[in-house]
Amino acid sequence: MPNPSVLYIVGWAVAILAAAMLVPLAVALSHGEWNEASSFFISGLVTMFLAGGLIAGARGHSAPVDRQQSVVLLLLVWMVLAICGALPIYFAVPRAGLIGALMESASGLTTTGVSALGSVDALPRTIVFWRSLLQWLGGALVLLSILLILSPFRISGPAGPAFGKLPVLERSDLPRRIKSVTATVLPVYAGLTFACFVALWAFGVPGFEALCLALSTLSTGGFLPSDAGIAQYGSAMVEFVLIVFMGVGATSIVAHRATVARGGARHSLQGESGSFVLLALVAALALTFYHVVAGAGSGVSLLENFRVALFRAVSIVSTTGFDNASAGFSIPVPITALLMLTLVGGCAFSTAGGLKIFRISMLLKQSGHELDRLVHPHGVSIVRMAGRSTPPRVVKPVWILFSVYLGFAIVISLTLALDGLSLQNSLALAIAIVSNSGPAIALGPAGADGDLIAGLSVATKTVLTAGMIVGRLELLIVLSLFSAGSWRS
C-alpha cells in the first residue's frame, strides 16, 4: 500500500498546479482565446478533483517517510504533475496528440525546453504562456527537490556555510520541512524572476514576452515566446539582462539567499560560482576565436563576435539554450564544445541541468590524484574540494554517476537512431535530454528543431519524456529503487 504521507504531499503538489491553471485561464480570457479558456477550465477542474481525492484519502493517515519513500515521492510528483500539465495542451493543441502533449509538459516541468509542437508563432498565446509557467514551476520544484530530499544522499553538491543557515527539521516531519524550506527559498526565486521581468520590460521587450522570457530564464528552461528569438529585440542591454539572469539561475539559490539576507551585500564569486563565471568566459573567448576563424558574418566587429559568443557560452553552460545570433550570423557552435558544455551544466543547488561543475571538478582532481600516484606510488596526496579533504567514498559515487549518466545517454541515442535520426542528431538530442538543455542543440550543426522532434514515433517520444524526468533526478538514486536490498527494513 502506498505511503499515505507521500500521497498527501503529492495531492498538495497537484492542488498547487490546479491553482496555477487559473493564471493562463485569465490570459486566455484577456486574449479572447475562448477554446483555450475552456481547456484550462476543464483541466483545472479535473486536476483539482484529483488533488482533492489524494488529500482527502490520505488525511489523518500519517507514516514515516524514509529515503526510499522520498525518492518514490519525487518520481510520483514529477510524473503526476507532467500528466496534469499536459491536459490543457492536449485539449488546446489536438495535433500534438496525447504523448506529444505529455512530452511538452514534461519538457517544461523538467526545464528541458525541447518542444514537439513546432512553430511557436502558430500556438495560442495562452499555451505559449503555459509552457513558460510550467518551466518556472518546474524550476521551483527542482530547488525544493534538491534541498529537501536529494541533499541528504550526499551527492547533490557541497552545502557550504550558507546552506547551514537553512532550516533543517527532523526527516520524519517532511510536510513541515517542505513548508519551512518553501517559505525560505521561493521568495528569493520569485523576487529574482520579477527583477528579470522588470529589467526586460524597461529595455523595450513587450510585457507578455518579457514575462515569458523571465519565467524561462530563471528556470534555465529555454522556451521562447516567439520564433524570432532573442535577436528580434536588437538590444545589447536585453542580452546583458538575460546573460546576468541566466547566470543567476545556473548558480546556487543558497548563495543568492545569503546575499539577500546580508541586505544585498556583494555576491561571493568563490567556489562553484566563480568556476561557472570562469568557464563561461573561457568558452566565450574560444567561441569568439572560432567565429573569427570561421568568418562569422560580413563586417562583424570583434566586439560583436565576443557579444554573441558570451551570450551563447552562458546560455549553453547554464543549460538554457537561448541564441542571440541574427540571420546573418549563422555560425553553429562546434558539436564537441556543445556536448561538453551541456554535459557539465551549472552549479549545485540551482535550476540548471547537467552533471554540475562541482562533480566535474571532483573528477578532474581525482584523475590528477591517480596520475600522481602512478608517478609517486609511495607519496601521500589528498583530493581537496572547497578547502576540505575528499575521501574516496565521496568520489566513488560521482564516478559511478558519471558512467551511468553516459550510459543512459547512449541508450537514448540508440533509441533515436533506430527512429531514423542521424548519429549526430541522436547523440546531441540524447545529451540534451539527460542534461535538461533541450534548446541548446539548435546552436550546433545538428540543429534538431521542433519539426524534427514532432516527427518522432510515439515510442521514442515516450522514451524522451522518461529521460527528461530521470535526468532531472539523481540517476543513482532512481536506480536504487530497483535494488531489493534498499527496501529491506
N, C-alpha and C positions, 0 to 999 in steps of 0.2 A: 504494500500500500504506500502511495506517495506520502512524503513527509508533509503534514498539514501546514507547518510553518513555511515551507517552501511554496506551497500552493497559495498561501495567504499573501506572501510577498509578490509572487507573480501576478496575483489578482490586482494588487495596488499598482503595479507597473502597467498593466493593461488599462486600468482606470485612468491613469495619467495620460496614456496615449489617446484614449477616447476623449478626454477633455481637450487635448491638443488639437483634435479634429475640428473644434469649434473655430479655430483661427482661420484655416483655409475655407471653412464654410462662410465666414464673414468676407474673405477675399472673393469667393465666388459670387456672393450677392452683390458686392461692390462693383464687380466687373460684368454683371449681368449674365454670368455663366450658369444658367438655371439647371442644366443637366448635371454639371459638376456639383452644384449645391445639393441637389437631391442625392448624388452619390455619397457625399460626405455625411449628409444627414442620416442616411440608411446605415452607412458603415459605422458611424458613431453610435447609433442605437445598438447594432449587433455587438460592437466591441464593448460597450458599457454593460450589456446583458451578460456577456462572458465574464467580465470583471466582477460583476455582482454575484454571479454564481460561484466563482472561485473564492471570493471574500466570505460570502455567507456560509459556504460549505466548510471552510477551514476555521471560521471564527470559534474561539473557545476550545480549540484542539491544538495545543502547542506541543512542540517536540524539539529537542536539541538539534542544531544544525552543525554537523561536523564537516570536515574538509571535503569528503566525497559529496555530501549533500550540497555543499556550497557550489561545487562545480556543476552538479545537476541543476541547481538554481540558475546559474549563469546560462547554461545551454537552453533551459526552458524559456527564460526571459527573452533571449535573442530570437529563438525560433517562433515563439508565440507573438512577439511584437512584430516580427517580419511578416507573419501571416496576416495579422490585423492591419498593418500598414499597407499591405498590398490590396486590400478590399477596395478603397476608393479609386486606386489606379486601374484595377480590373473593370470597375463599373464605368469609369470615365473614358478609358482608352481601350475599347474592346479588342483592337487589333493586337495589343500586347499579349493577349492570352493569359491564362492563369499563371503559368510558370514565368512568363515574361514580367508580369506584374510583381510576382514574388521576388524575382531576381532584382528588379528595380528597387523594391522596398528594402531588401537585404543589403543592396549596394549603398543605399542611403544610410541605413542604421549603422552599418559597419564602417562608414565613412570611406568606402572604397571608391565610389564615384564613377564606376563604369556603367554605361547606360545601354539598354537594349531597345530603347524607344525611338531611336533615330533622331531626326531633326528636332531641336528644342523649340524652334520658332513655330513648328506645326502643333505643339502641345498647347492645351489650355493654360492660361496664366495660373489658374489655381493649382494644377498639377506641378507646374514649374516651382511654385512656392512650396508645395507639399514635399517635393524632393529635397529642397534646401532645409526645410524644417526637420525632416527626418534625419538629415545629416547632423544637425545641431543637437537634436535629442540623442542621437547615437553617440556623439562626442561626449555628452554628459554621462551617458551610460558607460562609456569606456572608462572615464575618470573614476566613477563610483566603483566599477568592477575592479579596477586596479587597486584602489585604496582600501576597499572593504574586504575583498576576497583573494585576489591574486598575490598581493604583497606578502601575506603570511607564508606563502610557499617559498619565499626567499630567492626567487629567480626573476622578479619583476623590476629589479633595479635597486641601487643604493638609496636608502631612505634619507640619510643625512640628518643634520640637526633640525632643518625646517620641518621635516616630516614628524619629528618627535613632538612638535607642538600641536599636532592634530589630535583630536580626542580619540583615545583608544579605550574601548569598553570591553567587557567580557564577551568572548566569542559566542557564548550561548544566548546572548541577548542581541541577535543580529538585527531585528527591527529597530531597536533603539540606536544601534550603531549607524544604521542607514540614515535615520533622521538627523543624527548629530553630524555625520560627515557631509550629508547633503547641505545642511544649513551652513557648514563651514566653507565648502569648496564652490558650490554652484553660484553664489552671488558674485564671486570673482570671475567665473566663466561668463556669466550673463553680462556683467559690467564691461568686460573686455570686448564682448560682441557688440554691445551698444556703442562703445567708443569707436570701434571699427566702422559701424554703420554711419555714425555722425561724421567721421572723417571723410568717408567716401562720398557722402551726400554733400558735404561742404565743398568738395573739389569737383562737383558737377555731375556726378553719377545720379541718374533718376532715382527717386525714392524706392520704388519697388525693386529695381535691380540692385541698389545699394544694400537693401535689407537681405536679399537672396545671397549676394556676394559675402556679406558679413557672416551670415549663418554658415556658409560653405567654408569660409576662410579660417575661422576659429576652430572649426571641427576638422580642418585639413581634409575636407571631403572632395572638393573639386567640381561639383555640379555647377554649371554656368547658367545664367538666366536667359542667354541668347546664343545663337550660333556664331555671332560676330566675334565673340571672345573679348579679351581684355584690350586688344589693340584698337577696338572701335572708339574708345574714350580718348585716345590720342593725348594722354596726360601723363607726364612723368611723375606727378605728385600722386595720382591714383595708384600707379605701380609701386611707388615708395610706400604708400599706406599698406598695400597688400603684402609687400615684402616684410614689413615690420610685423604685421599680424599673422602672417603665415609662420614666421619665426616664433612668435608668442605661442601659437597653437602647438608648435612642434617641440617646445621646451616645457620644462616641468611646471605644472599648475601649482605645485607646492612652493616652488621658488617665487612664483608670481604672488601667491597668497602672502608669503613672508614679506615681500616688497610692499604690498598694500597694508599689512599690519604695521610696518615701520613708518606709515604715513607717506608713502610714495618715495622713500629714500632710494638711492641708486641701486639698480638691479645688479646683483652679482653675476659676472660672466665667468666665474671659475667652474671647474669641473666639466660636467656634460654640456652645460650651456655654452661655455667657452669653446669646447670641441665642436659643437654644432656650428657656431659662427666661423670658426677656422675652416671647417670642412666646406662650408658654403662659399667662403672667399676663395679657397684653393680651387674648387670646382668652377667658380666663375672666371677666374684667371685662365684656367685651362680651356674653358669653352670659348673665351674671348680669343685666345691664340688660335683655336680651331676655326672659329668664324673667319678670322683674318686670312688664314692659310687657305680655307675653302672658298674664299671670295664671297662672303655673305653680302648680298645686296649690292647695288651700284651706288657709289658715292656715299657709303655709310661710314661715318667717322668712327675712330677708335672708341670714343666715349659712348657712342650709340651702341657699338658692339658690346662694350662692357655692361651697359644698362640691360640689354636683352639677356646677356649671359648671366648676370647676377640674379635677375628675376627667375630665369629658368633653373639656376642652381638651387635657390631657396625653395622653389616650387617642387623640384624633384626630391631633394633631401627631406623636406617636410611631408612628402607623400601627398601633397595637394594636387599637383598636376596641371595648374594653370599655365597658359602660354601667352606671352605678350608680343610675340613676333607678328609683324604685319605681313601682308600678302607678298611684299617684295623681299621678305627676309625668310625665305623658305629653306633654311639650312637645318636638317634634323640633327638631333643630339646623337653622337655615336652610340650604337646599341650596347657596347661593352660598358661605357660610362653610365648609361641609363640604368642598366640592370644592377650594376654595383651600387649606385647611389640609392636606388629604391630599395635594394636589399638591406642596406644599412639603416635607413629610416631616421627618425628623430630621437628624442630623449625619452628616458623613463618618466612615468607619471605625466604623460602628455597624450594628446589625441592622435598623434602621428602613428603610422604603422611601421612595418619593417622589424628587423631584429633588434634595433636600438643601438645607439652609439656605445653605451657602456659595455654591452656584450662584445661588440667588435673590438673595442679597446682591450677587454679582458682576453680575448682570443689571441690578439696580436702580442700582448705582453707574455702570455703563456707560451706562445710559439718561440719568442725570443729567449724565454727562460729555458726551454727544451734545447734550443741550439747551443746556449751557453753551457748546458750540462754535457753536451757532446764534446765540446772543446775542453771543458774543465770538469771531468766526471766526479772529482772529489771536492769540488768547490761548493760553497753554500750561497745560494741566491734565493731571494724572496720576491714573489709577484705582489706588487702593491697596487691597490685601487683606492682612490680618494684618500691617500695617505695611510691606508691600513693594509696589513698583510692579508693576502687572499689564499686560504688553504686550498689544496686540490679538491676537497669535497665540494667547494663552491664552484670551481672552474669546470669540473667534470659535467654537471648537468647542462652547462652552456654549450660545451662541445657536442653533447648528445642532441640538444635542441637544434643546434646549427645543422647537424646531419639530418635530423628528422625534417626540418624546415625545407632543406634542399630536396630530400626525397619526396616530400609532399608536393613540391612544385613540379618535380619531374613527372609524377603520376598525373597531375592536372595537364601538363604539357602534352603527354602522350594521348590523353583523352581528347584534347583539342586537335591534335594531329590526325587522329582517327576520324574526326569530323570534317577533314578536308583542309584545315589551315596549314599554311606553310610552317616549316620548322622555326623560322624567325618569329612569326606571329604567335605561334604556340608558346614558345619559351617566354616571349615578352609578356603576353597576356597572363600566363601562369604565375610569373613572378609578381605581376601587378595585383593579381588576385590574393595571393598569400601575404603580400606586404600591404594590402589595402591601399594601393596607389594607382587605381584604375586609369584616370585620365592621363597619367604621365606617359603611357605607351604611345599616345598620339604625338609626343615630342620626338620620338625616334623614327628611324627609317621604316619600321614595320607599319606604323600608322594605323593600327587596328581601331576602327571607328565604330560608331553605334550601328551603322548598316551592316557591317561585318558580323557583329555580335548578334544582331537581330536574326541573322540567317542561320544561326547555330541550331542544332536539334534540341528537342525538349530535354533529352537525357543529358546533353552537355551543359545546358543552362542550369539544370538541377545540380550537377557536379560543381559548377562555378558558384552557385548560391551557397552550397555547403562549404566550399572552400573559403568564401568570404567570412562566414561565421566562425569556422575553425581557425582561420588566420587571425581573427580578432582575439582569440583566446590563446593561452599558452598551450602549444601542441602537446607537450609532455603531460600537462595536467589533464587534457582531454583524453589522451591515450591511457592515463591511469585508471579511467573508468572501466576499461576493458580488462583490467587485471583483477582476477578473483581475489588475490591477496589483499587488495586495498579495501575490500568490503568486509573482511573478517573483523569481527569485534575483538 
